[in-house]
């Protein structure tokens, strides 16, 4: 008869971070780890973009050896409409949040909801620092990575460069990283501040939008897998950083009282 020990090995134990700062550190190093992987194995980006690319026969006016074709989803009116809605949604939400923050500061004394104001400032700060400043102002304008549709692999004129490379010849509004994916990641972060009574109802649609937005950018040939993954994750990193910072400041204030 075989005797089984109650303490027998059950496989590796995954320990989640217990603090917001721990979550930030996990997300931060995950971002850099993924960048290293995409940089070391650029074929990952090419493979996933090729899944959505349809090649066609080139006509006589095209130089020999050129690749012709396109990304069919890019020309779909339905998908383009959906992309427009998803593109504008985070900024509509942000306008509502600014209005709510102004309402908070119109209250004084005991009626002022400091915790609500803190959460609104973290959310809006994440949008400004992440998708707006870090992604659209710094990375997309200075890293020069051509979008898939711009590269010669997919019928464009520019050479492919790996994620994070500064060797690309794109001049402005480039591929690394995706601003829309970053905004989609920001939307997902907001679920943490939604009351539990509404959270379960909002999780499915918000999560769907957060995933579909970068997926569509990939299918349109507008970004590589690394662009949408790192763009999406960048908002979670900034959100966790600001949340950890404000929690630390709040704890310090409470200890001084």
C-alpha positions in Angstrom: 0.0 0.0 0.0 1.3 3.4 -1.0 1.1 6.1 1.6 0.8 9.6 0.3 2.1 12.4 2.4 -0.1 15.4 3.1 2.9 17.6 2.4 3.8 16.1 -0.9 5.1 18.5 -3.6 2.4 20.1 -5.6 4.5 22.0 -8.1 6.0 25.5 -8.1 4.3 28.1 -6.0 3.7 31.4 -7.7 3.7 34.2 -5.1 2.0 37.4 -6.1 3.3 40.7 -4.7 1.7 41.7 -1.4 2.2 45.5 -1.8 1.5 48.0 -4.6 5.2 48.7 -4.8 5.8 45.0 -5.3 3.3 45.0 -8.1 5.0 48.0 -9.7 8.4 46.2 -9.5 7.0 43.1 -11.0 5.3 45.0 -13.9 8.4 47.2 -14.4 10.8 44.2 -14.8 8.2 42.3 -16.9 8.2 45.2 -19.3 12.0 45.2 -19.7 12.1 41.4 -19.8 9.6 41.4 -22.7 11.5 44.1 -24.5 14.7 41.9 -24.2 12.8 38.9 -25.6 11.3 40.8 -28.5 14.7 42.4 -29.3 16.5 39.1 -29.1 13.9 37.2 -31.2 12.6 39.7 -33.9 11.1 36.8 -35.8 8.2 36.8 -33.3 7.1 40.2 -34.5 7.4 39.3 -38.1 5.5 36.0 -37.7 2.5 37.5 -36.0 2.3 40.4 -38.5 2.5 37.9 -41.4 -0.7 36.2 -40.0 -2.7 39.2 -41.1 -0.8 40.0 -44.3 -2.2 38.8 -47.7 0.2 38.8 -50.6 -0.8 39.5 -54.1 0.8 39.4 -57.5 2.8 42.5 -58.4 2.1 44.3 -61.6 4.7 45.1 -64.3 5.4 48.6 -62.8 6.8 47.2 -59.6 10.5 46.5 -59.3 11.6 42.9 -59.4 11.8 41.2 -56.0 9.3 43.6 -54.4 6.5 42.2 -52.1 2.9 43.3 -52.9 -0.2 42.8 -50.8 -1.8 44.3 -47.8 -3.6 43.9 -44.5 -7.3 43.3 -45.4 -8.7 44.2 -41.9 -7.2 47.7 -42.5 -9.7 48.3 -45.3 -12.7 47.1 -43.4 -15.2 49.9 -42.7 -16.7 48.0 -39.7 -13.3 47.5 -38.1 -12.3 51.1 -38.8 -15.5 52.4 -37.1 -14.8 50.1 -34.1 -11.2 51.4 -34.0 -12.4 55.0 -34.0 -14.7 54.3 -31.1 -12.0 52.5 -29.1 -9.5 55.3 -29.9 -11.8 58.1 -28.5 -13.2 56.2 -25.5 -10.3 56.7 -23.1 -10.3 60.4 -23.7 -14.1 60.7 -23.2 -13.6 58.8 -19.9 -10.8 61.2 -19.0 -13.0 64.3 -19.6 -15.6 62.8 -17.2 -12.9 62.1 -14.6 -11.7 65.7 -14.8 -15.2 66.9 -14.3 -15.5 64.6 -11.2 -12.2 65.8 -9.9 -13.3 69.4 -10.1 -16.5 68.4 -8.3 -14.3 66.9 -5.5 -12.4 70.1 -5.0 -15.6 72.1 -4.8 -16.3 70.4 -1.5 -14.7 71.5 1.7 -14.1 70.2 5.2 -15.9 67.0 6.1 -17.6 66.8 2.7 -14.3 66.6 0.8 -13.7 63.1 -0.3 -9.9 62.9 -0.2 -9.7 59.2 -1.2 -11.8 59.8 -4.3 -9.7 62.8 -5.3 -6.6 60.7 -4.9 -7.9 57.9 -7.1 -8.9 60.4 -9.8 -5.5 62.1 -9.7 -3.8 58.7 -10.0 -5.9 57.7 -13.0 -5.5 61.0 -14.8 -1.8 61.2 -14.0 -1.3 57.7 -15.5 -3.0 58.8 -18.7 -0.8 61.9 -19.0 2.5 60.3 -18.0 1.9 57.0 -19.8 0.0 57.1 -23.1 0.4 60.8 -23.7 4.0 61.7 -22.6 6.0 58.4 -22.4 4.4 56.8 -25.4 3.3 59.5 -27.9 5.8 62.2 -27.1 8.9 60.3 -26.2 8.9 56.8 -27.7 6.8 57.2 -30.9 8.5 60.4 -31.9 12.1 59.5 -31.2 12.6 55.7 -31.7 11.9 55.7 -35.4 10.6 52.2 -35.8 8.6 51.8 -39.0 5.2 50.3 -38.9 4.7 46.9 -40.5 2.9 48.6 -43.5 5.9 50.8 -44.0 8.5 48.0 -44.1 9.7 46.2 -47.2 8.6 42.8 -45.7 5.0 43.9 -46.2 5.3 46.0 -49.3 6.7 49.2 -47.8 9.8 51.1 -48.5 11.6 51.0 -45.2 13.7 48.2 -43.6 12.4 46.2 -40.6 14.1 47.0 -37.2 13.6 45.1 -34.0 11.8 46.5 -30.9 13.6 49.2 -29.1 16.0 49.9 -31.9 17.0 53.5 -32.8 18.1 52.5 -36.3 14.7 52.9 -37.9 14.1 55.6 -40.6 10.5 56.5 -39.6 10.3 60.2 -39.1 7.2 60.8 -37.0 4.3 59.0 -35.3 6.2 55.7 -35.5 5.5 52.1 -34.4 7.3 51.7 -31.1 5.2 51.6 -29.0 1.4 51.7 -29.7 -0.4 54.7 -28.2 -3.8 53.1 -28.6 -2.7 49.9 -26.8 -1.4 52.1 -24.0 -4.8 53.8 -23.7 -6.5 50.4 -23.7 -4.2 49.3 -20.9 -5.1 52.4 -19.0 -8.8 51.6 -19.3 -8.2 48.2 -17.7 -6.5 49.9 -14.7 -9.6 51.9 -13.9 -11.4 48.8 -12.9 -9.5 48.8 -9.7 -11.3 52.0 -8.7 -14.8 50.9 -9.7 -17.1 49.9 -6.8 -17.3 46.1 -6.3 -21.0 46.3 -7.0 -20.3 47.5 -10.6 -17.0 45.8 -11.1 -18.3 42.4 -12.1 -20.6 44.0 -14.7 -17.9 46.2 -16.2 -15.0 43.7 -16.3 -16.2 41.8 -19.4 -16.8 44.8 -21.7 -13.8 46.8 -20.5 -11.5 43.8 -20.7 -12.8 43.0 -24.2 -12.1 46.6 -25.3 -8.7 46.5 -23.7 -7.7 43.4 -25.6 -9.4 44.1 -28.9 -7.8 47.5 -29.3 -4.2 46.3 -29.5 -5.4 43.2 -31.5 -6.9 45.4 -34.1 -3.7 47.6 -34.4 -1.8 44.4 -35.0 -4.3 43.1 -37.6 -4.2 46.5 -39.4 -0.5 46.2 -39.9 -0.1 49.4 -37.8 2.0 47.9 -35.1 4.0 44.7 -34.3 3.1 42.4 -31.5 5.9 43.9 -29.4 4.5 47.4 -29.9 1.1 46.6 -28.7 2.2 44.4 -25.8 4.7 46.9 -24.5 2.4 49.8 -25.1 -0.4 48.1 -23.2 1.8 47.0 -20.3 3.4 50.5 -20.0 0.2 51.9 -18.6 0.0 49.3 -16.0 3.6 50.1 -15.0 2.9 53.8 -14.6 -0.4 53.2 -12.9 1.2 50.9 -10.3 4.0 53.4 -9.8 1.7 56.4 -9.1 -0.6 54.2 -6.9 2.4 53.1 -4.8 3.7 56.7 -4.6 0.4 58.1 -3.4 -0.1 55.3 -0.9 3.3 55.9 0.5 2.6 59.6 0.9 -0.8 58.9 2.5 0.8 56.4 5.0 3.5 59.1 5.9 0.7 61.7 6.5 -1.2 59.3 8.7 1.9 58.5 10.8 2.5 62.2 11.4 -1.0 62.7 12.8 
